[in-house]
């Protein structure tokens, strides 16, 4: 089955700087890669996703890149703000498949 | 986005009792819902896939007789933790997939504390 590895587990950056979180996946058949943001005690919220027919996707300060050959994808947050502080999870699945497999999570802290 | 509601948001119970958690898709029908468990500072671990009108599919290591799942309608799935013990204390989150887009919508989560 699919296995998703996420790094780093914790990340601290200065406000205004960029943050990058990386994930690798094992199943070459996976073709949908969402990223979730989870604040303490709350539900995960989808912030961006990418499908395997696309190499990069951007939404304002957030971007995701996908390298299918290497089986890794990354989340990029630019111009970080204090409200970006949260735990971020990557995930992978096959489109239409039942399971969504999550990475271990990255606790991002933005220092003012 | 779609709305998934979970109830109760938190519950405290005595060891040995059973607790039921409900997960509802409010504005769409979900033939499949998923139940996750999340321990503090850890990732979401899939427990089981709930299928409307049929038996749930449990992940390896999850006791189906302890975590009873019922998906009686296209908008409701329930998770019952039977004979709960302190080690069952956790954050339980359900999710549902709307259509075939792949995007999952999560409930608010239910924090279970077993004394």
Interface residues (C-beta under 8 A of the other chain):
Chain A: X32 X34 X41 X42 X43 X44 X45 X46 X49 X51 X89 X93 X95 X96 X98 X99 X100 X101 X102 X103 X104 X105 X107
Chain B: X1 X32 X34 X41 X42 X43 X44 X45 X46 X49 X57 X91 X93 X95 X100 X102 X103 X104 X106 X107 X108 X109 X111
